[in-house]
């Protein structure tokens, strides 16, 4: 799944895009604690970013790219 080429993602404010709900579901599956410290340590995101993701608000495209790479790594560790 490519976030940048995903036809379901819509452009948001400059440099931002809406988040594919499948990506949000993957993030939710990886969250162990919903504190700023835990989210940053596990996924490299802030609590504010977490709130934007689950609310369906646009976030920076670069953040989505980095988040997807982190999810891929965590999922590979769980299955490997």
C-alpha positions as CSV (number, residue, x, y, z in Angstrom):
1,X,0.0,0.0,0.0
2,X,1.5,3.3,-1.1
3,X,0.2,6.4,0.8
4,X,1.4,8.8,-1.8
5,X,-0.2,7.1,-4.8
6,X,-3.4,5.9,-3.0
7,X,-6.4,7.1,-5.1
8,X,-8.6,7.1,-1.9
9,X,-6.4,9.7,-0.2
10,X,-7.5,13.3,-0.9
11,X,-5.3,16.3,-0.9
12,X,-5.6,18.4,2.3
13,X,-3.8,21.6,3.3
14,X,-0.6,22.3,1.4
15,X,1.8,19.3,2.0
16,X,-0.9,17.3,3.8
17,X,-3.3,14.6,2.8
18,X,-6.2,12.7,4.3
19,X,-5.3,9.3,5.8
20,X,-6.4,6.0,4.4
21,X,-8.6,4.4,7.0
22,X,-6.7,1.1,6.5
23,X,-3.5,2.8,7.6
24,X,-5.3,4.1,10.7
25,X,-6.5,0.6,11.5
26,X,-2.9,-0.6,11.2
27,X,-1.7,2.1,13.6
28,X,-4.4,1.3,16.1
29,X,-3.4,-2.3,16.1
30,X,0.2,-1.3,17.0
31,X,-0.7,1.2,19.8
32,X,0.0,-0.2,23.2
33,X,-0.5,3.0,25.2
34,X,-2.1,6.3,24.1
35,X,0.3,8.7,25.8
36,X,2.7,11.1,24.1
37,X,5.7,9.2,25.3
38,X,4.4,5.7,24.3
39,X,3.2,6.9,20.9
40,X,6.5,8.5,20.2
41,X,8.6,5.6,21.4
42,X,6.5,3.0,19.5
43,X,5.5,4.8,16.3
44,X,7.5,8.1,16.2
45,X,4.3,10.2,16.4
46,X,2.9,12.7,18.9
47,X,-0.4,12.5,20.8
48,X,-1.6,15.4,18.6
49,X,-0.8,13.4,15.5
50,X,-2.5,10.4,16.9
51,X,-5.7,12.5,17.5
52,X,-5.6,13.8,13.9
53,X,-5.2,10.3,12.5
54,X,-8.2,8.8,14.4
55,X,-10.3,11.9,13.7
56,X,-9.6,11.5,9.9
57,X,-7.9,14.9,9.6
58,X,-5.2,15.5,7.0
59,X,-1.5,15.1,8.1
60,X,1.8,15.8,6.4
61,X,2.5,13.5,3.5
62,X,6.1,13.0,4.8
63,X,4.7,11.9,8.2
64,X,2.5,9.3,6.4
65,X,5.5,8.0,4.5
66,X,7.6,7.7,7.7
67,X,4.7,6.1,9.6
68,X,4.0,3.5,7.0
69,X,7.7,2.5,7.0
70,X,7.6,2.2,10.8
71,X,4.4,0.1,10.6
72,X,6.0,-2.2,8.0
73,X,9.0,-2.7,10.2
74,X,6.9,-3.5,13.3
75,X,4.6,-5.9,11.4
76,X,7.6,-7.7,10.0
77,X,9.1,-8.1,13.5
78,X,5.8,-9.5,14.8
79,X,5.5,-12.0,11.9
80,X,9.2,-12.9,11.7
